[in-house]
Amino acid sequence: MPKYWPKDADACFDAPLSHSAPLLRMKMIARNCPVQETDTAKPSARFEDLRGILRYVPQFRQRVFVIAIDGALLHQPGFPSLLQDVAVLQSLNIEVVLVFGARSQIRILAEKRGLTLSSDDGMGRTDLPTLEVAIEAITRQSSELMADLTALELPVVISNALAVHPAGVIDGTDLEFTGRIERVDAETLGVLLKADIIPVLQPLGYDSRGTTLRLNSDAVAVEVAMALHAAKVIFVSEAGLTNPDGSRLAQLSVADAREMYRSKDARHDVNLLSKLRYGALACQEGVPRVHIVDGSQDEALLAELFSNEGVGTMIHADEYQQIRKALSSDVPALLSMMQHSMEEAALVSRTREQIQSRIKDFFVLETDGNPIGCGAVHSYDEENRKVAELACLFVRRSHKNRGHGQKLVAYAEEVAKQRGCDVLVALSTQAFRFFEEKMGFQVTDPSALPTARREKYDRSGRNSKVLIKALR
Ligand SMILES: CC(C)(COP(=O)(O)OP(=O)(O)OC[C@H]1O[C@@H](n2cnc3c(N)ncnc32)[C@H](O)[C@@H]1OP(=O)(O)O)[C@@H](O)C(=O)NCCC(=O)NCCS
């Protein structure tokens, strides 16, 4: 399995996937429905996308995903589709645990009853009247959720796998019926998961004296994920996280997530701040990835997990690497990074304008936002074949011999294939052995170059070795 998969680990594709058609197709295949072709997209193009999506499947198989859904989403029109997406994950042998929140339902019921809640999120004080309303709202919600999941033929059980104590007195306030999770019965949850049963956890717990206590659903999700060594926690939220300019915040380090929570970032409500807090905790305690997706968007869950770019925010514990298309703003950093290799003639000297004019062909490998390598794929249409050239392959000296060069070449091969090229060529004065020995290229004659490229080759006088690799 190549290590570079989009968004979540490694990016292999030139263009972002268009979500709907391939995801719909995946849903239908996973649910054993006949797939019908439409006129809007060519079947071959959509199979390409589907292939991209299915590449994630082995990576996710038998891994635990804890999915925490905000209560407010349960009554939105897109909710049945969200549950279908959960069914798709389960049919792909992903072990799904469902957790749901109930803040919205508790508020609505309290308003109906004319009750002022002591708190609504399972973190502040829960007095007895608030607990009673919470139990009623959550029980009703559990029942509705069970009905919906049963209608999808999903085996589910509501589980009481949490050992809970009263949260106690915090900052001088007795939190009364608010609970703190002491332990998770991972063994029981594991047995259910191995039997293909989805455990559903409510934001309620029961202590050893038989008292019911109100819990925060984000805390439940994270405690369960840590106990089960889950691969992911996915918070399906009422809204998504944004940058100051309103665009989607695609990824966050643990430190950034914690800082946004600590500074009570004004763009985001308490609900999202809670997810930042618990998301950071989960990553810090060993859950590799936490995703926060806007559940009001169609197919947000699948698109986040199976698309190149994702649609939500990912909090990551470790150094995050990705290969992405280069932007004009990358040009100065690329030039300064490659300066030395240009001086040593390992790379052809290029000006800012030359890179800028072909920026669409360039891609960048970055680690935690810093470029550490790059490459470009130029394509040439000949009469009887389509040729791609891998140019400007470079890895920073400080990052050499860690497999980055090979990842960049593998990425370039994917790009060339997606553009329908038959062969990939590379010109090299000093790294030809790398292409031959590590990447399966063969040294060939300059006559293998496309005509337009051959003229430039002859003019340059560099006498580079010409390497070629068949893509089909
Ligand atoms: C060539 C280059 C991209 C390789 O990047 P990298 O990230 O160090 O490569 P990887 O870590 O994927 O691969 C390392 C392996 O390739 C070998 N390798 C790296 N550069 C090599 C070279 N110039 N010649 C022969 N083998 C080479 C290493 O010895 C190592 O082999 P090993 O695994 O058996 O120990 C990098 O050295 C570079 O940027 N060179 C300068 C620019 C250049 O020459 N670009 C090519 C022109 S298009």
The ligand as a MOL file (V3000), in Angstrom:
LIG
                    3D

  0  0  0     0  0            999 V3000
M  V30 BEGIN CTAB
M  V30 COUNTS 48 50 0 0 0
M  V30 BEGIN ATOM
M  V30 1 C 17.0750 12.8970 -6.2980 0
M  V30 2 C 16.3200 13.3340 -5.0700 0
M  V30 3 C 14.9940 13.9750 -5.4950 0
M  V30 4 C 16.0560 12.1180 -4.1760 0
M  V30 5 O 15.2850 12.5230 -3.0650 0
M  V30 6 P 15.3070 11.7300 -1.6620 0
M  V30 7 O 14.1100 12.1930 -0.9110 0
M  V30 8 O 16.5970 11.8480 -0.9950 0
M  V30 9 O 15.0940 10.2310 -2.1540 0
M  V30 10 P 14.4530 9.0230 -1.3570 0
M  V30 11 O 14.6150 9.2330 0.0980 0
M  V30 12 O 13.0830 8.7820 -1.8790 0
M  V30 13 O 15.3490 7.8220 -1.8450 0
M  V30 14 C 16.5750 7.6080 -1.2630 0
M  V30 15 C 17.2990 6.5280 -2.0260 0
M  V30 16 O 17.6420 7.0130 -3.3250 0
M  V30 17 C 19.0590 7.0700 -3.4440 0
M  V30 18 N 19.4290 8.2910 -4.1410 0
M  V30 19 C 19.0860 9.5460 -3.8220 0
M  V30 20 N 19.6510 10.4060 -4.6880 0
M  V30 21 C 20.3680 9.6660 -5.5490 0
M  V30 22 C 21.1810 9.9570 -6.6740 0
M  V30 23 N 21.4130 11.2020 -7.0670 0
M  V30 24 N 21.7320 8.9340 -7.3370 0
M  V30 25 C 21.5480 7.6560 -6.9650 0
M  V30 26 N 20.7900 7.3070 -5.8920 0
M  V30 27 C 20.2060 8.2940 -5.2030 0
M  V30 28 C 19.5690 7.0990 -2.0200 0
M  V30 29 O 20.8810 6.5930 -1.9410 0
M  V30 30 C 18.5950 6.1860 -1.3090 0
M  V30 31 O 18.8920 4.8390 -1.5870 0
M  V30 32 P 18.7140 3.6850 -0.4550 0
M  V30 33 O 17.2490 3.7000 -0.1170 0
M  V30 34 O 19.1440 2.4440 -1.1390 0
M  V30 35 O 19.5710 4.0960 0.6870 0
M  V30 36 C 17.1330 14.3550 -4.2430 0
M  V30 37 O 18.3720 13.7840 -3.9500 0
M  V30 38 C 17.3660 15.6910 -4.9180 0
M  V30 39 O 16.5760 16.6110 -4.7240 0
M  V30 40 N 18.4700 15.8490 -5.6850 0
M  V30 41 C 18.8180 17.1260 -6.2870 0
M  V30 42 C 17.9510 17.4700 -7.4650 0
M  V30 43 C 17.9620 16.4250 -8.5710 0
M  V30 44 O 18.9860 15.8730 -8.9240 0
M  V30 45 N 16.7430 16.1820 -9.1320 0
M  V30 46 C 16.5480 15.2830 -10.2450 0
M  V30 47 C 16.4700 16.0290 -11.5250 0
M  V30 48 S 14.8660 16.0000 -12.2150 0
M  V30 END ATOM
M  V30 BEGIN BOND
M  V30 1 1 1 2
M  V30 2 1 2 3
M  V30 3 1 2 4
M  V30 4 1 2 36
M  V30 5 1 4 5
M  V30 6 1 5 6
M  V30 7 2 6 7
M  V30 8 1 6 8
M  V30 9 1 6 9
M  V30 10 1 9 10
M  V30 11 2 10 11
M  V30 12 1 10 12
M  V30 13 1 10 13
M  V30 14 1 13 14
M  V30 15 1 14 15
M  V30 16 1 15 16
M  V30 17 1 15 30
M  V30 18 1 16 17
M  V30 19 1 17 18
M  V30 20 1 17 28
M  V30 21 1 18 19
M  V30 22 1 18 27
M  V30 23 2 19 20
M  V30 24 1 20 21
M  V30 25 1 21 22
M  V30 26 2 21 27
M  V30 27 1 22 23
M  V30 28 2 22 24
M  V30 29 1 24 25
M  V30 30 2 25 26
M  V30 31 1 26 27
M  V30 32 1 28 29
M  V30 33 1 28 30
M  V30 34 1 30 31
M  V30 35 1 31 32
M  V30 36 2 32 33
M  V30 37 1 32 34
M  V30 38 1 32 35
M  V30 39 1 36 37
M  V30 40 1 36 38
M  V30 41 2 38 39
M  V30 42 1 38 40
M  V30 43 1 40 41
M  V30 44 1 41 42
M  V30 45 1 42 43
M  V30 46 2 43 44
M  V30 47 1 43 45
M  V30 48 1 45 46
M  V30 49 1 46 47
M  V30 50 1 47 48
M  V30 END BOND
M  V30 END CTAB
M  END
